[in-house]
Amino acid sequence: MDTLAYIVPSICASVIGQLLLKRGMVALGPLGLGEGNVLSMLWSMATNPWVILGLACYVGGTVFWLVALSRAPLSFVYPFAALSMALIILSSRLLFGESISTARLLGVVTIIAGVFIVARS
């Protein structure tokens, strides 16, 4: 199986994991690390179904990532991780209504172009 067949599911799981984590944390509201607050905050996170699902996605994606690392040079595999940043920025606009500035959009295009160059090498 081609290395990209392991990289793509890893990236997808990472993006989905981040989106689920964000969903869970929005449900919890703004948190802080104030005194006496840490244990209750950690419990709230650990029992939030969205956070649990997000972390599960990360674990699944990590398995694919480790297989990809075993098959190709790190200098080839790692730049693909940048795709998750681009996909998260675009997904956060669609799912959470977050604004994307022109500078961020230009950054996303630059990331995608860079990954394309690496993939062709």
QUIUR-V482951 format. One record per helix or strand of 2 or more residues. SS is the DSSP state (alpha for helix, beta for strand). FROM is the first residue (numbers start at 1). TO is the last residue. Records with the same first field share a line. If there is no record, write none. Layout:
SS->FROM-TO / FROM-TO
This chain:
alpha->4-28 / 38-46 / 49-71 / 74-96 / 102-120
